[in-house]
Amino acid sequence: MKRPRRQDDHAWSQLHLSHATEGDLSRRQRRRFDGHLARCPQCRRGLQSLEALVRALTRLHDAPAPGVREDIYIHLRDRILNAPPPPGLSG
Ligand SMILES: [Zn+2]
């Protein structure tokens, strides 16, 4: 099998950032992703920001902070959770 070029790995890794964040890569895919990540600061930053976003969204499932009206909180939370992903982060 032909060894993928570096540019191919970058495009492929960008497409699979969300899968990597959710642990949805096969062993082979994970090796390819980690191998590319080791030499690509742009993909490392992408993964870090996506992981931070996932952590923030996870906290959205918790109750609103004290002093925040629950109906407003739920309305905003549901809008955020149902918003379509930005281009490049879908899948
Ligand atoms: Zn990259």
PDB file of the backbone (N, CA, C, O) and the ligand in Angstrom, with CONECT records:
HET     ZN  A 101       1
ATOM      1  N   MET A   1       0.843  -1.201   0.000  1.00  0.00           N
ATOM      2  CA  MET A   1       0.000   0.000   0.000  1.00  0.00           C
ATOM      3  C   MET A   1       0.875   1.248   0.000  1.00  0.00           C
ATOM      4  O   MET A   1       1.897   1.314   0.684  1.00  0.00           O
ATOM      5  N   LYS A   2       0.452   2.228  -0.780  1.00  0.00           N
ATOM      6  CA  LYS A   2       1.230   3.464  -0.905  1.00  0.00           C
ATOM      7  C   LYS A   2       1.211   4.249   0.407  1.00  0.00           C
ATOM      8  O   LYS A   2       0.161   4.412   1.028  1.00  0.00           O
ATOM      9  N   ARG A   3       2.359   4.721   0.811  1.00  0.00           N
ATOM     10  CA  ARG A   3       2.446   5.535   2.024  1.00  0.00           C
ATOM     11  C   ARG A   3       1.844   6.914   1.748  1.00  0.00           C
ATOM     12  O   ARG A   3       2.246   7.575   0.791  1.00  0.00           O
ATOM     13  N   PRO A   4       0.879   7.362   2.576  1.00  0.00           N
ATOM     14  CA  PRO A   4       0.258   8.663   2.314  1.00  0.00           C
ATOM     15  C   PRO A   4       1.265   9.801   2.473  1.00  0.00           C
ATOM     16  O   PRO A   4       2.160   9.742   3.316  1.00  0.00           O
ATOM     17  N   ARG A   5       1.107  10.814   1.667  1.00  0.00           N
ATOM     18  CA  ARG A   5       1.987  11.980   1.776  1.00  0.00           C
ATOM     19  C   ARG A   5       1.620  12.795   3.001  1.00  0.00           C
ATOM     20  O   ARG A   5       0.529  12.671   3.558  1.00  0.00           O
ATOM     21  N   ARG A   6       2.582  13.645   3.407  1.00  0.00           N
ATOM     22  CA  ARG A   6       2.396  14.454   4.606  1.00  0.00           C
ATOM     23  C   ARG A   6       1.163  15.365   4.481  1.00  0.00           C
ATOM     24  O   ARG A   6       0.384  15.494   5.426  1.00  0.00           O
ATOM     25  N   GLN A   7       0.995  15.989   3.317  1.00  0.00           N
ATOM     26  CA  GLN A   7      -0.142  16.882   3.124  1.00  0.00           C
ATOM     27  C   GLN A   7      -1.454  16.102   3.239  1.00  0.00           C
ATOM     28  O   GLN A   7      -2.436  16.595   3.795  1.00  0.00           O
ATOM     29  N   ASP A   8      -1.453  14.882   2.707  1.00  0.00           N
ATOM     30  CA  ASP A   8      -2.647  14.046   2.829  1.00  0.00           C
ATOM     31  C   ASP A   8      -2.959  13.780   4.296  1.00  0.00           C
ATOM     32  O   ASP A   8      -4.117  13.815   4.713  1.00  0.00           O
ATOM     33  N   ASP A   9      -1.897  13.511   5.082  1.00  0.00           N
ATOM     34  CA  ASP A   9      -2.090  13.244   6.506  1.00  0.00           C
ATOM     35  C   ASP A   9      -2.696  14.454   7.211  1.00  0.00           C
ATOM     36  O   ASP A   9      -3.544  14.305   8.090  1.00  0.00           O
ATOM     37  N   HIS A  10      -2.254  15.659   6.821  1.00  0.00           N
ATOM     38  CA  HIS A  10      -2.793  16.856   7.463  1.00  0.00           C
ATOM     39  C   HIS A  10      -4.278  17.016   7.158  1.00  0.00           C
ATOM     40  O   HIS A  10      -5.083  17.237   8.063  1.00  0.00           O
ATOM     41  N   ALA A  11      -4.637  16.904   5.886  1.00  0.00           N
ATOM     42  CA  ALA A  11      -6.052  17.042   5.517  1.00  0.00           C
ATOM     43  C   ALA A  11      -6.886  15.961   6.203  1.00  0.00           C
ATOM     44  O   ALA A  11      -7.977  16.222   6.709  1.00  0.00           O
ATOM     45  N   TRP A  12      -6.352  14.755   6.205  1.00  0.00           N
ATOM     46  CA  TRP A  12      -7.065  13.640   6.831  1.00  0.00           C
ATOM     47  C   TRP A  12      -7.219  13.885   8.336  1.00  0.00           C
ATOM     48  O   TRP A  12      -8.291  13.651   8.896  1.00  0.00           O
ATOM     49  N   SER A  13      -6.153  14.354   8.989  1.00  0.00           N
ATOM     50  CA  SER A  13      -6.213  14.593  10.431  1.00  0.00           C
ATOM     51  C   SER A  13      -7.200  15.702  10.767  1.00  0.00           C
ATOM     52  O   SER A  13      -7.927  15.611  11.757  1.00  0.00           O
ATOM     53  N   GLN A  14      -7.228  16.759   9.941  1.00  0.00           N
ATOM     54  CA  GLN A  14      -8.185  17.840  10.175  1.00  0.00           C
ATOM     55  C   GLN A  14      -9.616  17.303  10.108  1.00  0.00           C
ATOM     56  O   GLN A  14     -10.474  17.696  10.899  1.00  0.00           O
ATOM     57  N   LEU A  15      -9.859  16.415   9.169  1.00  0.00           N
ATOM     58  CA  LEU A  15     -11.198  15.848   9.024  1.00  0.00           C
ATOM     59  C   LEU A  15     -11.572  14.945  10.196  1.00  0.00           C
ATOM     60  O   LEU A  15     -12.752  14.766  10.498  1.00  0.00           O
ATOM     61  N   HIS A  16     -10.552  14.373  10.858  1.00  0.00           N
ATOM     62  CA  HIS A  16     -10.817  13.385  11.906  1.00  0.00           C
ATOM     63  C   HIS A  16     -10.590  13.927  13.315  1.00  0.00           C
ATOM     64  O   HIS A  16     -10.542  13.154  14.272  1.00  0.00           O
ATOM     65  N   LEU A  17     -10.449  15.253  13.454  1.00  0.00           N
ATOM     66  CA  LEU A  17     -10.229  15.836  14.783  1.00  0.00           C
ATOM     67  C   LEU A  17     -11.360  15.480  15.739  1.00  0.00           C
ATOM     68  O   LEU A  17     -11.114  15.105  16.886  1.00  0.00           O
ATOM     69  N   SER A  18     -12.597  15.596  15.270  1.00  0.00           N
ATOM     70  CA  SER A  18     -13.718  15.333  16.181  1.00  0.00           C
ATOM     71  C   SER A  18     -13.778  13.850  16.551  1.00  0.00           C
ATOM     72  O   SER A  18     -14.114  13.506  17.684  1.00  0.00           O
ATOM     73  N   HIS A  19     -13.452  12.969  15.596  1.00  0.00           N
ATOM     74  CA  HIS A  19     -13.428  11.535  15.906  1.00  0.00           C
ATOM     75  C   HIS A  19     -12.351  11.230  16.951  1.00  0.00           C
ATOM     76  O   HIS A  19     -12.564  10.434  17.866  1.00  0.00           O
ATOM     77  N   ALA A  20     -11.192  11.878  16.798  1.00  0.00           N
ATOM     78  CA  ALA A  20     -10.103  11.656  17.745  1.00  0.00           C
ATOM     79  C   ALA A  20     -10.510  12.133  19.135  1.00  0.00           C
ATOM     80  O   ALA A  20     -10.211  11.480  20.135  1.00  0.00           O
ATOM     81  N   THR A  21     -11.195  13.276  19.194  1.00  0.00           N
ATOM     82  CA  THR A  21     -11.624  13.816  20.479  1.00  0.00           C
ATOM     83  C   THR A  21     -12.591  12.874  21.175  1.00  0.00           C
ATOM     84  O   THR A  21     -12.573  12.736  22.398  1.00  0.00           O
ATOM     85  N   GLU A  22     -13.436  12.227  20.380  1.00  0.00           N
ATOM     86  CA  GLU A  22     -14.450  11.339  20.959  1.00  0.00           C
ATOM     87  C   GLU A  22     -13.945   9.909  21.113  1.00  0.00           C
ATOM     88  O   GLU A  22     -14.687   9.038  21.565  1.00  0.00           O
ATOM     89  N   GLY A  23     -12.684   9.657  20.740  1.00  0.00           N
ATOM     90  CA  GLY A  23     -12.138   8.309  20.843  1.00  0.00           C
ATOM     91  C   GLY A  23     -12.731   7.354  19.831  1.00  0.00           C
ATOM     92  O   GLY A  23     -12.817   6.151  20.079  1.00  0.00           O
ATOM     93  N   ASP A  24     -13.146   7.891  18.675  1.00  0.00           N
ATOM     94  CA  ASP A  24     -13.813   7.077  17.658  1.00  0.00           C
ATOM     95  C   ASP A  24     -12.887   6.589  16.551  1.00  0.00           C
ATOM     96  O   ASP A  24     -13.364   6.156  15.501  1.00  0.00           O
ATOM     97  N   LEU A  25     -11.585   6.648  16.760  1.00  0.00           N
ATOM     98  CA  LEU A  25     -10.665   6.181  15.726  1.00  0.00           C
ATOM     99  C   LEU A  25     -10.282   4.730  16.004  1.00  0.00           C
ATOM    100  O   LEU A  25     -10.153   4.310  17.153  1.00  0.00           O
ATOM    101  N   SER A  26     -10.105   3.977  14.914  1.00  0.00           N
ATOM    102  CA  SER A  26      -9.587   2.616  15.070  1.00  0.00           C
ATOM    103  C   SER A  26      -8.123   2.716  15.516  1.00  0.00           C
ATOM    104  O   SER A  26      -7.536   3.798  15.499  1.00  0.00           O
ATOM    105  N   ARG A  27      -7.541   1.581  15.915  1.00  0.00           N
ATOM    106  CA  ARG A  27      -6.131   1.588  16.316  1.00  0.00           C
ATOM    107  C   ARG A  27      -5.235   2.138  15.222  1.00  0.00           C
ATOM    108  O   ARG A  27      -4.340   2.946  15.474  1.00  0.00           O
ATOM    109  N   ARG A  28      -5.494   1.682  13.997  1.00  0.00           N
ATOM    110  CA  ARG A  28      -4.680   2.093  12.859  1.00  0.00           C
ATOM    111  C   ARG A  28      -4.851   3.597  12.595  1.00  0.00           C
ATOM    112  O   ARG A  28      -3.876   4.307  12.348  1.00  0.00           O
ATOM    113  N   GLN A  29      -6.100   4.066  12.651  1.00  0.00           N
ATOM    114  CA  GLN A  29      -6.356   5.491  12.447  1.00  0.00           C
ATOM    115  C   GLN A  29      -5.693   6.320  13.533  1.00  0.00           C
ATOM    116  O   GLN A  29      -5.154   7.395  13.269  1.00  0.00           O
ATOM    117  N   ARG A  30      -5.739   5.804  14.773  1.00  0.00           N
ATOM    118  CA  ARG A  30      -5.155   6.534  15.899  1.00  0.00           C
ATOM    119  C   ARG A  30      -3.639   6.667  15.730  1.00  0.00           C
ATOM    120  O   ARG A  30      -3.055   7.705  16.041  1.00  0.00           O
ATOM    121  N   ARG A  31      -3.013   5.593  15.229  1.00  0.00           N
ATOM    122  CA  ARG A  31      -1.558   5.655  14.975  1.00  0.00           C
ATOM    123  C   ARG A  31      -1.244   6.715  13.930  1.00  0.00           C
ATOM    124  O   ARG A  31      -0.308   7.500  14.085  1.00  0.00           O
ATOM    125  N   ARG A  32      -2.037   6.727  12.864  1.00  0.00           N
ATOM    126  CA  ARG A  32      -1.816   7.717  11.807  1.00  0.00           C
ATOM    127  C   ARG A  32      -2.019   9.127  12.363  1.00  0.00           C
ATOM    128  O   ARG A  32      -1.231  10.034  12.097  1.00  0.00           O
ATOM    129  N   PHE A  33      -3.091   9.291  13.141  1.00  0.00           N
ATOM    130  CA  PHE A  33      -3.406  10.605  13.704  1.00  0.00           C
ATOM    131  C   PHE A  33      -2.301  11.062  14.659  1.00  0.00           C
ATOM    132  O   PHE A  33      -1.810  12.185  14.551  1.00  0.00           O
ATOM    133  N   ASP A  34      -1.915  10.195  15.585  1.00  0.00           N
ATOM    134  CA  ASP A  34      -0.875  10.560  16.566  1.00  0.00           C
ATOM    135  C   ASP A  34       0.462  10.830  15.878  1.00  0.00           C
ATOM    136  O   ASP A  34       1.199  11.735  16.270  1.00  0.00           O
ATOM    137  N   GLY A  35       0.768  10.036  14.846  1.00  0.00           N
ATOM    138  CA  GLY A  35       2.007  10.240  14.108  1.00  0.00           C
ATOM    139  C   GLY A  35       2.045  11.618  13.466  1.00  0.00           C
ATOM    140  O   GLY A  35       3.069  12.301  13.492  1.00  0.00           O
ATOM    141  N   HIS A  36       0.922  12.014  12.893  1.00  0.00           N
ATOM    142  CA  HIS A  36       0.861  13.340  12.271  1.00  0.00           C
ATOM    143  C   HIS A  36       0.888  14.442  13.329  1.00  0.00           C
ATOM    144  O   HIS A  36       1.547  15.466  13.155  1.00  0.00           O
ATOM    145  N   LEU A  37       0.170  14.221  14.418  1.00  0.00           N
ATOM    146  CA  LEU A  37       0.077  15.233  15.477  1.00  0.00           C
ATOM    147  C   LEU A  37       1.454  15.579  16.034  1.00  0.00           C
ATOM    148  O   LEU A  37       1.716  16.727  16.392  1.00  0.00           O
ATOM    149  N   ALA A  38       2.331  14.579  16.104  1.00  0.00           N
ATOM    150  CA  ALA A  38       3.659  14.779  16.666  1.00  0.00           C
ATOM    151  C   ALA A  38       4.459  15.816  15.870  1.00  0.00           C
ATOM    152  O   ALA A  38       5.370  16.444  16.410  1.00  0.00           O
ATOM    153  N   ARG A  39       4.124  15.995  14.594  1.00  0.00           N
ATOM    154  CA  ARG A  39       4.900  16.945  13.785  1.00  0.00           C
ATOM    155  C   ARG A  39       4.057  18.089  13.243  1.00  0.00           C
ATOM    156  O   ARG A  39       4.533  18.839  12.391  1.00  0.00           O
ATOM    157  N   CYS A  40       2.808  18.250  13.713  1.00  0.00           N
ATOM    158  CA  CYS A  40       1.961  19.317  13.174  1.00  0.00           C
ATOM    159  C   CYS A  40       1.354  20.157  14.303  1.00  0.00           C
ATOM    160  O   CYS A  40       0.366  19.749  14.912  1.00  0.00           O
ATOM    161  N   PRO A  41       1.941  21.332  14.587  1.00  0.00           N
ATOM    162  CA  PRO A  41       1.406  22.189  15.654  1.00  0.00           C
ATOM    163  C   PRO A  41      -0.026  22.630  15.382  1.00  0.00           C
ATOM    164  O   PRO A  41      -0.805  22.827  16.314  1.00  0.00           O
ATOM    165  N   GLN A  42      -0.374  22.787  14.109  1.00  0.00           N
ATOM    166  CA  GLN A  42      -1.728  23.248  13.769  1.00  0.00           C
ATOM    167  C   GLN A  42      -2.772  22.206  14.187  1.00  0.00           C
ATOM    168  O   GLN A  42      -3.820  22.561  14.725  1.00  0.00           O
ATOM    169  N   CYS A  43      -2.494  20.949  13.945  1.00  0.00           N
ATOM    170  CA  CYS A  43      -3.434  19.907  14.339  1.00  0.00           C
ATOM    171  C   CYS A  43      -3.442  19.730  15.856  1.00  0.00           C
ATOM    172  O   CYS A  43      -4.480  19.422  16.443  1.00  0.00           O
ATOM    173  N   ARG A  44      -2.271  19.926  16.496  1.00  0.00           N
ATOM    174  CA  ARG A  44      -2.244  19.842  17.968  1.00  0.00           C
ATOM    175  C   ARG A  44      -3.135  20.925  18.576  1.00  0.00           C
ATOM    176  O   ARG A  44      -3.908  20.663  19.497  1.00  0.00           O
ATOM    177  N   ARG A  45      -3.014  22.148  18.044  1.00  0.00           N
ATOM    178  CA  ARG A  45      -3.878  23.237  18.537  1.00  0.00           C
ATOM    179  C   ARG A  45      -5.346  22.936  18.265  1.00  0.00           C
ATOM    180  O   ARG A  45      -6.205  23.182  19.111  1.00  0.00           O
ATOM    181  N   GLY A  46      -5.625  22.404  17.084  1.00  0.00           N
ATOM    182  CA  GLY A  46      -7.008  22.069  16.735  1.00  0.00           C
ATOM    183  C   GLY A  46      -7.591  21.063  17.707  1.00  0.00           C
ATOM    184  O   GLY A  46      -8.729  21.199  18.156  1.00  0.00           O
ATOM    185  N   LEU A  47      -6.788  20.043  18.030  1.00  0.00           N
ATOM    186  CA  LEU A  47      -7.263  19.015  18.958  1.00  0.00           C
ATOM    187  C   LEU A  47      -7.475  19.603  20.349  1.00  0.00           C
ATOM    188  O   LEU A  47      -8.472  19.308  21.009  1.00  0.00           O
ATOM    189  N   GLN A  48      -6.527  20.442  20.796  1.00  0.00           N
ATOM    190  CA  GLN A  48      -6.665  21.043  22.125  1.00  0.00           C
ATOM    191  C   GLN A  48      -7.913  21.911  22.227  1.00  0.00           C
ATOM    192  O   GLN A  48      -8.626  21.859  23.229  1.00  0.00           O
ATOM    193  N   SER A  49      -8.181  22.711  21.194  1.00  0.00           N
ATOM    194  CA  SER A  49      -9.349  23.598  21.277  1.00  0.00           C
ATOM    195  C   SER A  49     -10.641  22.783  21.195  1.00  0.00           C
ATOM    196  O   SER A  49     -11.641  23.128  21.823  1.00  0.00           O
ATOM    197  N   LEU A  50     -10.610  21.711  20.422  1.00  0.00           N
ATOM    198  CA  LEU A  50     -11.802  20.866  20.341  1.00  0.00           C
ATOM    199  C   LEU A  50     -12.054  20.157  21.669  1.00  0.00           C
ATOM    200  O   LEU A  50     -13.200  20.030  22.101  1.00  0.00           O
ATOM    201  N   GLU A  51     -10.989  19.698  22.311  1.00  0.00           N
ATOM    202  CA  GLU A  51     -11.151  19.054  23.615  1.00  0.00           C
ATOM    203  C   GLU A  51     -11.683  20.046  24.653  1.00  0.00           C
ATOM    204  O   GLU A  51     -12.508  19.688  25.493  1.00  0.00           O
ATOM    205  N   ALA A  52     -11.206  21.289  24.590  1.00  0.00           N
ATOM    206  CA  ALA A  52     -11.702  22.313  25.511  1.00  0.00           C
ATOM    207  C   ALA A  52     -13.183  22.577  25.255  1.00  0.00           C
ATOM    208  O   ALA A  52     -13.963  22.762  26.190  1.00  0.00           O
ATOM    209  N   LEU A  53     -13.557  22.591  23.983  1.00  0.00           N
ATOM    210  CA  LEU A  53     -14.960  22.813  23.634  1.00  0.00           C
ATOM    211  C   LEU A  53     -15.843  21.675  24.149  1.00  0.00           C
ATOM    212  O   LEU A  53     -16.927  21.907  24.684  1.00  0.00           O
ATOM    213  N   VAL A  54     -15.361  20.443  23.978  1.00  0.00           N
ATOM    214  CA  VAL A  54     -16.137  19.290  24.448  1.00  0.00           C
ATOM    215  C   VAL A  54     -16.309  19.354  25.967  1.00  0.00           C
ATOM    216  O   VAL A  54     -17.382  19.062  26.493  1.00  0.00           O
ATOM    217  N   ARG A  55     -15.221  19.746  26.673  1.00  0.00           N
ATOM    218  CA  ARG A  55     -15.335  19.871  28.131  1.00  0.00           C
ATOM    219  C   ARG A  55     -16.367  20.929  28.496  1.00  0.00           C
ATOM    220  O   ARG A  55     -17.160  20.741  29.419  1.00  0.00           O
ATOM    221  N   ALA A  56     -16.353  22.052  27.763  1.00  0.00           N
ATOM    222  CA  ALA A  56     -17.305  23.129  28.044  1.00  0.00           C
ATOM    223  C   ALA A  56     -18.734  22.658  27.771  1.00  0.00           C
ATOM    224  O   ALA A  56     -19.645  22.939  28.549  1.00  0.00           O
ATOM    225  N   LEU A  57     -18.923  21.942  26.661  1.00  0.00           N
ATOM    226  CA  LEU A  57     -20.265  21.468  26.328  1.00  0.00           C
ATOM    227  C   LEU A  57     -20.746  20.435  27.342  1.00  0.00           C
ATOM    228  O   LEU A  57     -21.932  20.386  27.668  1.00  0.00           O
ATOM    229  N   THR A  58     -19.835  19.618  27.835  1.00  0.00           N
ATOM    230  CA  THR A  58     -20.202  18.629  28.837  1.00  0.00           C
ATOM    231  C   THR A  58     -20.735  19.312  30.088  1.00  0.00           C
ATOM    232  O   THR A  58     -21.689  18.850  30.714  1.00  0.00           O
ATOM    233  N   ARG A  59     -20.087  20.431  30.437  1.00  0.00           N
ATOM    234  CA  ARG A  59     -20.542  21.161  31.621  1.00  0.00           C
ATOM    235  C   ARG A  59     -21.905  21.788  31.405  1.00  0.00           C
ATOM    236  O   ARG A  59     -22.613  22.082  32.368  1.00  0.00           O
ATOM    237  N   LEU A  60     -22.290  22.000  30.122  1.00  0.00           N
ATOM    238  CA  LEU A  60     -23.600  22.587  29.845  1.00  0.00           C
ATOM    239  C   LEU A  60     -24.738  21.681  30.308  1.00  0.00           C
ATOM    240  O   LEU A  60     -25.857  22.144  30.528  1.00  0.00           O
ATOM    241  N   HIS A  61     -24.450  20.405  30.454  1.00  0.00           N
ATOM    242  CA  HIS A  61     -25.502  19.486  30.891  1.00  0.00           C
ATOM    243  C   HIS A  61     -25.796  19.648  32.377  1.00  0.00           C
ATOM    244  O   HIS A  61     -26.845  19.221  32.859  1.00  0.00           O
ATOM    245  N   ASP A  62     -24.875  20.261  33.095  1.00  0.00           N
ATOM    246  CA  ASP A  62     -25.086  20.461  34.523  1.00  0.00           C
ATOM    247  C   ASP A  62     -26.103  21.576  34.751  1.00  0.00           C
ATOM    248  O   ASP A  62     -26.536  22.233  33.805  1.00  0.00           O
ATOM    249  N   ALA A  63     -26.468  21.778  35.970  1.00  0.00           N
ATOM    250  CA  ALA A  63     -27.428  22.819  36.316  1.00  0.00           C
ATOM    251  C   ALA A  63     -26.802  24.192  36.093  1.00  0.00           C
ATOM    252  O   ALA A  63     -25.579  24.326  36.115  1.00  0.00           O
ATOM    253  N   PRO A  64     -27.631  25.209  35.881  1.00  0.00           N
ATOM    254  CA  PRO A  64     -27.092  26.556  35.717  1.00  0.00           C
ATOM    255  C   PRO A  64     -26.404  27.035  36.990  1.00  0.00           C
ATOM    256  O   PRO A  64     -26.707  26.577  38.092  1.00  0.00           O
ATOM    257  N   ALA A  65     -25.475  27.964  36.809  1.00  0.00           N
ATOM    258  CA  ALA A  65     -24.784  28.544  37.960  1.00  0.00           C
ATOM    259  C   ALA A  65     -25.788  29.303  38.823  1.00  0.00           C
ATOM    260  O   ALA A  65     -26.822  29.744  38.322  1.00  0.00           O
ATOM    261  N   PRO A  66     -25.495  29.460  40.112  1.00  0.00           N
ATOM    262  CA  PRO A  66     -26.396  30.208  40.995  1.00  0.00           C
ATOM    263  C   PRO A  66     -26.648  31.612  40.449  1.00  0.00           C
ATOM    264  O   PRO A  66     -25.718  32.283  40.001  1.00  0.00           O
ATOM    265  N   GLY A  67     -27.895  32.051  40.486  1.00  0.00           N
ATOM    266  CA  GLY A  67     -28.221  33.384  40.001  1.00  0.00           C
ATOM    267  C   GLY A  67     -28.635  33.414  38.542  1.00  0.00           C
ATOM    268  O   GLY A  67     -29.110  34.443  38.060  1.00  0.00           O
ATOM    269  N   VAL A  68     -28.465  32.300  37.822  1.00  0.00           N
ATOM    270  CA  VAL A  68     -28.870  32.248  36.413  1.00  0.00           C
ATOM    271  C   VAL A  68     -30.259  31.616  36.327  1.00  0.00           C
ATOM    272  O   VAL A  68     -30.501  30.532  36.859  1.00  0.00           O
ATOM    273  N   ARG A  69     -31.163  32.317  35.645  1.00  0.00           N
ATOM    274  CA  ARG A  69     -32.519  31.768  35.515  1.00  0.00           C
ATOM    275  C   ARG A  69     -32.492  30.470  34.736  1.00  0.00           C
ATOM    276  O   ARG A  69     -31.867  30.381  33.680  1.00  0.00           O
ATOM    277  N   GLU A  70     -33.179  29.455  35.266  1.00  0.00           N
ATOM    278  CA  GLU A  70     -33.093  28.133  34.658  1.00  0.00           C
ATOM    279  C   GLU A  70     -33.698  28.105  33.251  1.00  0.00           C
ATOM    280  O   GLU A  70     -33.171  27.422  32.373  1.00  0.00           O
ATOM    281  N   ASP A  71     -34.805  28.842  33.019  1.00  0.00           N
ATOM    282  CA  ASP A  71     -35.425  28.794  31.686  1.00  0.00           C
ATOM    283  C   ASP A  71     -34.504  29.407  30.625  1.00  0.00           C
ATOM    284  O   ASP A  71     -34.421  28.902  29.505  1.00  0.00           O
ATOM    285  N   ILE A  72     -33.822  30.482  30.977  1.00  0.00           N
ATOM    286  CA  ILE A  72     -32.891  31.106  30.030  1.00  0.00           C
ATOM    287  C   ILE A  72     -31.700  30.180  29.782  1.00  0.00           C
ATOM    288  O   ILE A  72     -31.244  30.018  28.650  1.00  0.00           O
ATOM    289  N   TYR A  73     -31.216  29.587  30.850  1.00  0.00           N
ATOM    290  CA  TYR A  73     -30.091  28.660  30.729  1.00  0.00           C
ATOM    291  C   TYR A  73     -30.429  27.511  29.781  1.00  0.00           C
ATOM    292  O   TYR A  73     -29.653  27.179  28.884  1.00  0.00           O
ATOM    293  N   ILE A  74     -31.603  26.909  29.996  1.00  0.00           N
ATOM    294  CA  ILE A  74     -31.993  25.758  29.176  1.00  0.00           C
ATOM    295  C   ILE A  74     -32.171  26.176  27.718  1.00  0.00           C
ATOM    296  O   ILE A  74     -31.773  25.450  26.807  1.00  0.00           O
ATOM    297  N   HIS A  75     -32.767  27.343  27.501  1.00  0.00           N
ATOM    298  CA  HIS A  75     -32.948  27.832  26.137  1.00  0.00           C
ATOM    299  C   HIS A  75     -31.600  27.991  25.426  1.00  0.00           C
ATOM    300  O   HIS A  75     -31.430  27.523  24.301  1.00  0.00           O
ATOM    301  N   LEU A  76     -30.648  28.651  26.085  1.00  0.00           N
ATOM    302  CA  LEU A  76     -29.335  28.878  25.465  1.00  0.00           C
ATOM    303  C   LEU A  76     -28.572  27.569  25.291  1.00  0.00           C
ATOM    304  O   LEU A  76     -27.934  27.339  24.263  1.00  0.00           O
ATOM    305  N   ARG A  77     -28.648  26.724  26.299  1.00  0.00           N
ATOM    306  CA  ARG A  77     -27.944  25.443  26.221  1.00  0.00           C
ATOM    307  C   ARG A  77     -28.432  24.635  25.016  1.00  0.00           C
ATOM    308  O   ARG A  77     -27.630  24.081  24.265  1.00  0.00           O
ATOM    309  N   ASP A  78     -29.750  24.576  24.842  1.00  0.00           N
ATOM    310  CA  ASP A  78     -30.289  23.782  23.750  1.00  0.00           C
ATOM    311  C   ASP A  78     -29.940  24.388  22.388  1.00  0.00           C
ATOM    312  O   ASP A  78     -29.723  23.661  21.418  1.00  0.00           O
ATOM    313  N   ARG A  79     -29.887  25.706  22.321  1.00  0.00           N
ATOM    314  CA  ARG A  79     -29.483  26.340  21.057  1.00  0.00           C
ATOM    315  C   ARG A  79     -28.049  25.959  20.720  1.00  0.00           C
ATOM    316  O   ARG A  79     -27.742  25.649  19.569  1.00  0.00           O
ATOM    317  N   ILE A  80     -27.178  25.980  21.707  1.00  0.00           N
ATOM    318  CA  ILE A  80     -25.767  25.650  21.467  1.00  0.00           C
ATOM    319  C   ILE A  80     -25.617  24.177  21.090  1.00  0.00           C
ATOM    320  O   ILE A  80     -24.900  23.838  20.150  1.00  0.00           O
ATOM    321  N   LEU A  81     -26.299  23.313  21.831  1.00  0.00           N
ATOM    322  CA  LEU A  81     -26.148  21.880  21.588  1.00  0.00           C
ATOM    323  C   LEU A  81     -26.735  21.475  20.241  1.00  0.00           C
ATOM    324  O   LEU A  81     -26.286  20.494  19.648  1.00  0.00           O
ATOM    325  N   ASN A  82     -27.734  22.215  19.745  1.00  0.00           N
ATOM    326  CA  ASN A  82     -28.372  21.847  18.480  1.00  0.00           C
ATOM    327  C   ASN A  82     -27.820  22.606  17.282  1.00  0.00           C
ATOM    328  O   ASN A  82     -28.256  22.386  16.152  1.00  0.00           O
ATOM    329  N   ALA A  83     -26.868  23.494  17.521  1.00  0.00           N
ATOM    330  CA  ALA A  83     -26.296  24.255  16.409  1.00  0.00           C
ATOM    331  C   ALA A  83     -25.483  23.328  15.519  1.00  0.00           C
ATOM    332  O   ALA A  83     -24.833  22.407  16.013  1.00  0.00           O
ATOM    333  N   PRO A  84     -25.514  23.565  14.196  1.00  0.00           N
ATOM    334  CA  PRO A  84     -24.693  22.733  13.305  1.00  0.00           C
ATOM    335  C   PRO A  84     -23.215  23.002  13.557  1.00  0.00           C
ATOM    336  O   PRO A  84     -22.842  24.121  13.907  1.00  0.00           O
ATOM    337  N   PRO A  85     -22.366  21.983  13.381  1.00  0.00           N
ATOM    338  CA  PRO A  85     -20.929  22.189  13.585  1.00  0.00           C
ATOM    339  C   PRO A  85     -20.365  23.087  12.494  1.00  0.00           C
ATOM    340  O   PRO A  85     -20.891  23.114  11.381  1.00  0.00           O
ATOM    341  N   PRO A  86     -19.294  23.826  12.802  1.00  0.00           N
ATOM    342  CA  PRO A  86     -18.668  24.638  11.764  1.00  0.00           C
ATOM    343  C   PRO A  86     -18.051  23.741  10.696  1.00  0.00           C
ATOM    344  O   PRO A  86     -17.761  22.573  10.958  1.00  0.00           O
ATOM    345  N   PRO A  87     -17.844  24.289   9.473  1.00  0.00           N
ATOM    346  CA  PRO A  87     -17.253  23.471   8.405  1.00  0.00           C
ATOM    347  C   PRO A  87     -15.916  22.870   8.846  1.00  0.00           C
ATOM    348  O   PRO A  87     -15.098  23.548   9.468  1.00  0.00           O
ATOM    349  N   GLY A  88     -15.708  21.623   8.525  1.00  0.00           N
ATOM    350  CA  GLY A  88     -14.450  20.963   8.868  1.00  0.00           C
ATOM    351  C   GLY A  88     -14.517  20.203  10.177  1.00  0.00           C
ATOM    352  O   GLY A  88     -13.624  19.412  10.479  1.00  0.00           O
ATOM    353  N   LEU A  89     -15.566  20.430  10.960  1.00  0.00           N
ATOM    354  CA  LEU A  89     -15.680  19.714  12.227  1.00  0.00           C
ATOM    355  C   LEU A  89     -16.862  18.761  12.216  1.00  0.00           C
ATOM    356  O   LEU A  89     -17.179  18.154  13.239  1.00  0.00           O
ATOM    357  N   SER A  90     -17.516  18.623  11.074  1.00  0.00           N
ATOM    358  CA  SER A  90     -18.668  17.724  11.026  1.00  0.00           C
ATOM    359  C   SER A  90     -18.205  16.282  10.904  1.00  0.00           C
ATOM    360  O   SER A  90     -17.024  16.016  10.681  1.00  0.00           O
ATOM    361  N   GLY A  91     -19.114  15.381  11.046  1.00  0.00           N
ATOM    362  CA  GLY A  91     -18.796  13.962  10.907  1.00  0.00           C
ATOM    363  C   GLY A  91     -18.640  13.416  12.224  1.00  0.00           C
ATOM    364  O   GLY A  91     -18.366  12.224  12.370  1.00  0.00           O
TER     365      GLY A  91
HETATM  366 ZN    ZN A 101      -1.818  18.753  10.599  1.00  0.00          ZN2+
END
